[in-house]
Amino acid sequence: MRLVDVPVQVTVQAGRLLGFRWRGRTRRVVRVIDRWRYLGRWWAGEGEWRFVKVETDDGGVFELYLDVAAGQWRLYRVYD
Amino acid sequence: MTKGFAHLHAHSPFSFLDGASPIEELVRQAADLEVPALAITDHDNLSGAVRFVQACSKAGIKPVVGCELTLQSGHHLTALADSPDGYANLCRLLTAAHLGHERGKPRTMWADLVRHRDGLLFLSGCRRGEIPSLLHRRRYREAEQVARRYARELGRDRFLIELQATELPGQHRVNRDLAELADHLGLVAVATGNVHYATQDRYPVHDVLRCIAAGVTLEEPHPARPFNDQLHLIPPSEMRDRFAWYPAALTNTVAVAERCQPALVLGRPRHPRFAAPPGETAQGFLRRLVWEGAQRRYGRIGPELRRRIEDELAVIDRLGMADYFLIAWDVVQFARRKGIRASGRGSAADSVVAYCLGLTDVDAFRRGLRFERFLSVERGEPPDIDIDFDAGRRDEVAAYVYRRYGHRHVAAVATYHTYRARGALREVGKVLGMPEDVIDSMARRMPHLPADAIPRALDHYPELRSIRPGADSRLDRWLEISQALAGLPRHLGTHSSGLVIAAEPLADITPLQRSGKGVVMSQFDKDDVEALGLMKLDLLFLRMLGAVNTAAAAIRRRNPGFDYDRIPHGDHRTYRRIQRGETVGAFQLESPAQRALHPRLRPRGFEDIVASVALIRPGPIKGDMVRPFIARRNGQEPVTYIHPKLRPILEKTYGVVLFQEQVIEIAREIAGFTPGEADALRRAMSSFRSQAEMDRIGQAFIAKAVARGCAPDVARTIFGYIAGYAGYGFCEAHAASFATIAYKTAYLLEHYPAEFYAALLSHQPMGYYPPNTLIWEAKRRGVPVLGPCVNRSGRGFEVEDGAIRVGLGQIRTLSDATLDAMLAARARRPFSSLDDFCRRVEPLTAEEAEQLVLAGAFDGLHPNRRALLGRLPGALHRARRARDAQRHWDPPDPEGAAMDDFPILERDLREYHALGLTVERHLMHHWRAVLSRWGARTCDEVARLPRGHPVTAGGLSIRPHRPPTKSGRTVVFLTLEDETGLIDVTVFEDVYMRFGQELFVSPGLLVSGYVERQGEGVSIVAKRLEPLSPAARGPVHNKPLRA
């Protein structure tokens, strides 16, 4: 498992993550394993992060999150 | 199928530091979301249940009463009562969980759960539930086994699987596993929100509360802290989205709520039973006792008195209160048998029956007091019999009640300690990581106000002027969150006086738990137990009754014939003292306001003392009753009545509204208010909560009075009296009860100052003034004061050859165990030296020994305190060595090098720190030289100056406070104390706003202004204030004392 935490381009439909692009390759989400919400250091102005743990079409498992305040998706962790 | 969604798992603030929205807010939000039912499920208690049911009933929502139980394994289980039987079982379970385990760690045993499962529904719980926690760890087989056991032992129809919408890592997977498990086992599944606050914006408050509970700051991670802001009342539409994959989990919640019948029945009287003698009913026995008592009290019983007693007995009978009166009578009888001083107070003194039973000493018949004030068929409320006992022996009385009625039928009443401004600022400041000195300074400057009054306080009070919100985001957050804690309960405490007594076992009606002192108490407070229909007996403690007993015993040692109960009425010297306002120490007569009143009122009879006790209260003060009363009493103003019907009501108070019951009688006589309407008026007046309510009553009063023939302008003026009185006032019966003690203590003060002051000092904390003021007041009365002495002092202050000897109990940090050891060792033989003392007293800490030296307790053995302090480590070391070697003696230390004692200022300051008072020199002695240079006068000199004379004086600042005023403006009153006496100071709003920054925090003040005189009373009206700091002090006779 590696911590990555980089911005990624995603495809979202009706709020659901369909796929994302990382290292020049587009990966399609085949299964949502888990999702949760985390609220950071609210006293320091951090907002909500919406996590999703997915399995992709190439068999990979990834953890991504949407930084709600910034409106930005980031790839957080890669499960080897 | 039932549609919709009901929230079946919600924590109120009574989850103590784990619920962030007031109950009313939770219920209001649930109503706004159109949720048909809401369950309260606090951690291991039902303290919020009564007000939750009341709030739901107002909002039109179905309340479900429940609890989140902690099982013996530490797992959680949600329980909901579906009927009164279920509620009773929940009470029994919680009682067993609390009383059967360490205080603060309740655990429900599985066997109890199975035994008391009837009427309860069980939900599998949060992540800390046994089944969800197994599923989180993917231990599926064990989870299934546990679920099967729960279903088998709790009942298949009573055990439900709980899915939660918490959006935590792993929760979605566990929810699917739980749903699968429910389907597999044929169990019902419900979705819940595990609610901890009403709306998401309360999340920071919840996080801060969890930090307080865990003892961490915001920057410190802790598993007890919330992970996200999803513990709010999620709207049903959102729940539909989250559980679209399993909609039955939502509709099942409504079916469960429908299954739950009202479980907590309020208002059903649950009267206690008194065991009357064989062959007699409680009513018959009460009648017998009352008529016997009447014979004793009155001798001859005329027809009017007979009718009054019969009327009272009829009401008591009709309301079924005979047992309650007998229980109160029995308690007082016990106290009398044991020589414990008791005195009834409050509205019970409106009852002739209570007087005949000896519950009170106020003759309600002779005083014309109305019984309806105490008890009426129309109100139908349980009476409140409040009895004061000698504080030191109140627990003996309570223990008797437990013995007499059985531990299963008696419990103390709880109090909910809620956040107020100071406490909230301290705890939130710590969590936010604010520096300790900043927190301390802010909290000390903040007046005692509700937490939501913080913004108003910052605007209004000059001592908070330096705090400017808006300039610093951390400060703003601190203030905002502190404010948001307003009214949230922090923890459960024991009510100081209330006991509930019930015929049924209390554990069927209320959960019981143990207090910090080990007392068994209900989880409900006094209002809630009343709503539950339980009867409460208030066994109050009055330290003054203890002081009176101590003083009387000391007086009898030199005057064996003295009897406190036979203190002569109308003692001239006592009245002269009261008239001069020299009443520091006298019960109810010692505050600056009372001392200022008496030289103007010039009390010359007992009724004047009753009046003065009642006058200095928020109601009469705000109603501007004080000045007219004095003028009319002293014949300087004619006594007039705006309406002839007012004459009989106000005649004894010279046409002025003084007592609370006069207001009620005016409403009845002028406007024809029914007792119920009059009671609504009394509540509106004393709670001073709602101006709108008062306006509504005012309109009703005027309309009714006009309909009864009163001119509209007269009706308006009369209601003006009533509205002006708004605020707390004494009823006449209560004032008369207190006035009796007030007069007698003034008598003791006049005739036996040494014994009385010694007793007052031994029973601290009590009264208005700190021990230092009392000691110096005694000295000014010519009573010599001797410092503490390891060989002479007792535990308390004692009279020794006409002088007051300071008690060893006064020394700060001295533990009871050390004190006991000292007294026991001394009983064998006196201490001969510091070494001897250290060797023979065990336990003894270095700090205790140090404080004894600094307090002067060894002065009799060695007068040089600094030298003794220097020798202390060696003495303690040698004592330890000697004890270790089990030797009975050790060679004493050779005299150390000669060492000067502390300079006298340092010696006195250290003594003050150790004792809370100084014996030889008043602290202001050290400022005198510099004060004189500044032209400041002593208090004694000020008292001799004419009215209007400009003056400057410095002294210790005693009890600065801001009482309510008739104008509504802020006026600060304080007392300056120096080595010559006391002088009261009035600080009006403009001066306070200009110079008040340090007023409430500086121990000493320099006040400039002018002299005010009223009668024999003298005070200073301040024009300028400055703190007196040690740095401003010039060198006084600061020569060291040589050993």
Interface residues (C-beta under 8 A of the other chain):
Chain A: I33 D34 R35 W36 R37 Y38 L39 R41 W42 W43 E48 F51
Chain B: E167 L168 P169 G170 Q171 H172 R173 Y203 P204 D207 L218 E219 P226 F227 N228 D229 Q230 L432 R477
